[in-house]
């Protein structure tokens, strides 16, 4: 799985990139068919906007976003949202009834 981290209107520090990388490394636990994860950090004003796009096999990408004043809190919230989306998708696939 490839993780791409980019920033718009902000220069990301190595600590910020490492934190986002560490949080996104947990995602394959919840759905093992992840192919690529893109993390986009934007700071158009005083608040951060973090968006994570997870590309998976045989499905449209999963997208989660969060905004707030704390970068680390935004990353935590966005990864939690994406974790929920991936877990629900995995449950739907596993619990599908076959005729």
WOKA-V708939 format. One record per backbone hydrogen bond with DSSP energy under -0.5 kcal/mol. CO is the residue of the C=O (numbers start at 1). NH is the residue of the N-H. Records with the same first field share a line. If there is no record, write none. Layout:
# WOKA-V708939
CO: NH  NH
This chain:
# WOKA-V708939
2: 37
4: 39
6: 41
8: 43
10: 12
13: 17
14: 18
15: 19
16: 20
17: 21
18: 22
19: 23
20: 24
21: 25
23: 26
24: 27
26: 29
27: 30  31
31: 34
33: 57
35: 2
36: 55
37: 4
38: 40  53
39: 6  41
40: 42  51
41: 8
42: 49
47: 45
48: 68
49: 42
50: 66
51: 40
52: 54  64
53: 38  55
54: 56  62
55: 35  36
56: 59
62: 54
64: 52
66: 50
68: 48
69: 71
70: 74
71: 75
72: 76
73: 77
74: 78
75: 79
76: 80
77: 81
78: 82
79: 83
80: 84
81: 85
82: 86
83: 87
84: 88
85: 89
86: 90
87: 91
88: 92
89: 93
90: 94
91: 95
93: 96
